[in-house]
Amino acid sequence: MNARITIDTTLLQERLGYRFQKNELLMQALTHRSHGKKNNERLEFLGDSILNCIVAEILFEKFNHLDEGDLSRVRANLVKQQALYEIAQSLSLSDYLRLGEGELKSGGFRRPSILADTLEALIAAIFIESGFLSVRSVLRKLYSQILENVDPKTLGKDDKTLLQEYLQGHQLPLPIYNVTATTGVAHNQQFEVECTVPSLNIKVSGTGASRRAGEQSAAKQALIAAQKALPQTEGKLSKKSTARKKKSALEPSAGDEQLNLTLKA
C-alpha cells in the first residue's frame, strides 16, 4: 500500500449515507498527521464532542428507563476506541486513510486508535459542512444495528459485577474468591484464583497477570456455570417463595420476579 494523493471515496460516502460537497474537507478528515500538516487532529477534537452529544441524545430517547449513571456507562462504552474501531471497520475506513510512509510500513491503516480518530474526524467534517441534523442522521444509522444488540443492563460491566448482580437477582449469597497459586517471576507473574458459589455447588478457576485479572477470569467462568445451574435450582427457589407467600400477604419481591432473567453474552 502506498501513500495516496487522490482516493475514490464514492463507496465510503455511500456507506456513511452522506455525500460531501467539499472534497477537500473530506480529504482532510482522512489525513493522519504523519501525512502532512493539514491533517485531521483538530477535526478529531471536535468530532469527539459531537459524538458524545449525539450518542447521549440517542440513548436518552431509546432507554427511558435508565438513570443517569447507567446512561453514562452505556454511552462511555459506545464512544470508546474499540466501539469506534468496529464501526470504522464496517465502513472499510482503512482503505481510505491518508498516511505517511512510516505509518503505512508499520501497519497504521490497521491501528484501532488511528481508525477511531479518523471516524471522529469524519463526524466533525460532516458537522462543519452540513450541521447537527446531518451528522445526527449519519450517527443514528451507524449505531442502529449496534443498539439492537446492546443490553444496557450489562454493557460495560465487568465479569465480577455481572456475577454479583446475577446472584443477587436470584437471592443467592455472593461468590467467594481465593488466590490458590502464584507462578512466574516478579515482573511476569500469573495468579490463579478460585471462585466458589456454595449455594450452587460451583467451584471454578481463572488466571491473570494480577489478582484482579484472575478474579475477573474466574468470575466469567462462574457466571456461565451459574446460568447453567440455576434452571436446576429454580424449582427449589419457587418452593421457598411459595412458602413465604403463605406466611405473608405482601406482594412478591423484585428478586422473585427476576428468576427467569437471562443475561446476554
N, C-alpha and C positions, 0 to 999 in steps of 0.2 A: 504494500500500500504506500503510495507516495503522497507528498503534500499536494493539495489540490487548490487551485485558484478559483475555478468555477465548478459548481456542483448542480446537477439537476435535482431540484428538491420537490418536483411535482408530486411524487408518491408520498413524501413526508407530509406535505401540506394536505393531501387527501386524508391521510391517517389522522392528522390533527383536526380535520374538519374546519380548517381556516386557510384562506388564501391571502398571502401577503401582497400588499400593494407596493411596498418599498423593499425591493430585494436586498438592498444594502443593509437594512435593519436586520433582516433575516440572517444574512451572512455574518453580521457582527455577533448575533446570538449564538451562532455555530462555531465561532472562533475562540479557541483556547489561547491563554496568554502566551503560550510557547510559540504561537504562530506569528504574533505581531503586536504592536502597541494598541491597535484598535481591536480590542478583544471583548469578551462578554462578562468580565468581572463585575463591572458596575451594574449591568443588567441582572446578573445573578443576585446581587444585593436587593434590588427592587423586587425581583420575582419571588424571592423568599417571603417577603412581607405580604405580597398579593396572594400567594398560595395559601399561607396561613389564614388569611382573612376569608377567602372563598371556601376553603375546606371547613372552616368553623361554621360558616353560614349553612353549608350543605348538611353538616351533622346536626346543627340546631334544628333544622327543618325535619330531617329524617328520623332522628331519635328523640322525640319529645318527652320520653320518659327518663332520660338520663340526666343526672345532676351535673353541676359544673365540673366536679372532679373527674367523673367518668368521661365527659365530653373532652376535657383536656387530655386525658390519657389516650383516647382513641385518636384525636387529632394528631398528637405527637407521633403516633405510630404510622399515621397515614402520610405525614410530610417528612419523615426521616429519610436518610440517604437510601436505605435499602428499598423502601417503597418507591421512591422516585427512580431508582435504578431499574426496577422491574417495569415501571411504566415506560421508561426510555427504551428498554429492550423491546417492548411490544410495538414501539414505533420504529424499530431498527435504527435508532438515532446514531449509533456508532458508524453507520455508512455515510453520514453527512458531516461528521466533525472535521474541523479545520485545525490540524495540529502541527506543531513544529516537528522537524526531523527527529529530534531526540525522543519526543513523546511517541512518535509513530514507531520507532525502533523498539521502544520499551513496552509497547502494547497499550499505550494510553487510551486508545479507542475502546478498550475493554474495561477500563478502570471505572468502578462504580462511582467514585467521587466526581470524576470528570463528566460522566453521563448525567448524574443527578444535577450538577451545577448547570450543565447546558440546558436541561429541561427547565430549570428555574429561569434561565436567561430567555428562553423562548416565551415563557409566560409573560415576562416583562415586555418583550418586544411586541407581543400581541396587544398588551395593555396600552403601550405608548402609541401604537398605530390606530387602534380602534376603540379603546376604552374598556371600562369594567365589565359591561354586559357581554362583550365579545369573548373576553378571556374567561368569564364565568361559564359561558356556554361550552367552551372547549374543555374546561376542567370537569364540568358535570359529565361530559361524555367520557373523558378519560377515567373518571372514578366510578362510573356507573356499575361496571361489572365487578369491580373490587368491592363495592359496598353491598352488592347482592350476596357476597360470600363472607362478609365480615360478621363475626359475633361480638357485639360491643361489650358483652359481659366478660369475655376472655382476652380480647385483643390487648397486647401489651403487658399482660400479667405474666410473671414468671411461674415456673412449674410448682414451686413451693406454695405460692399464693393460690394457684388453681386447685392444688390438692387440699389445702386447708379449707377453702370455700366449699369444695365439693363434699368433704366430710361433714362440715358444719351444716350444709344444706340437708344432709341426711341424719342430722342429730347424732353424729358419731364423734368420739374423742379425737383430739389432734394427733398427728403422727409423731413418732419419736425418732430422732436422728442420733447416730453414734459413729464416730470415726473408728473403723476396725483395722485399718492398716495405712501406713505411710511409707512410700518407697521412693527411691531416687535420691540424688544429691540435693543439697540445699537450694540451689538455683533452678532445679528442674524436678521438683517433687510431684508425686501423684498421690492423691488422697482417695482412699476407698471408704465410702460412707454407707452405712446400713440404715435403711428407713423401714420402720415397722409400724403397722396399723393393727394392734392386737385384736380389736373388735371384729376385724375381717380376716384374721389369721394371715396377714400379708407381711412378708419379710423379703425385701429386695435390696440390691446394692447398686451403687453408681460410683464412678470415678471422675476425678477432675484435677486440674492443676492447683486448686485451692480447696479449702474445706467447703466454702460456699458453692463452688462449682460442683463438687462431689455431691453435696446435698441436693442441688438442683437436678443433677442426673438421676439420683435415687428417687427423688420426688416424681419425676416424669414416669419412671417405671411403676411406682406405687399408684399413680393416678390411673394408668392403664389397667393395672391389676384390680383396683377398686371398682372401676367401671364394669369389669367383667364379673366381679364377685357380688356386687350389690343386687343383681336380679335374683340371686340365690337367697339373699337375706331379707328381701323386701317383704316376704310373707311373714317372717318373724316380726319385722318392724310394724307391719299392718296389725298384727295381733296385739302388740303392745299399745298401738294407737287406739284400737277398738276398746281395750281395757280402760284406757284413760278417759275415753268418751263416756263410758258407762258411769264413771265416777264423777264426771263433771259435765255441766251443761254449756260450757264455754265453746266458742267456735274453734275449728281446727287451727293450729298454729301455722305460721308461714313455713316452718320446717316440714310439717306433714304434707303440705301442698306441693313441695318440691321433690317428692320421692321419685318422680319419673323424669327428673331433669337429666338431659343428655348434653354434655359439653362437646362442642365442635373441636375437631383435631386441629 
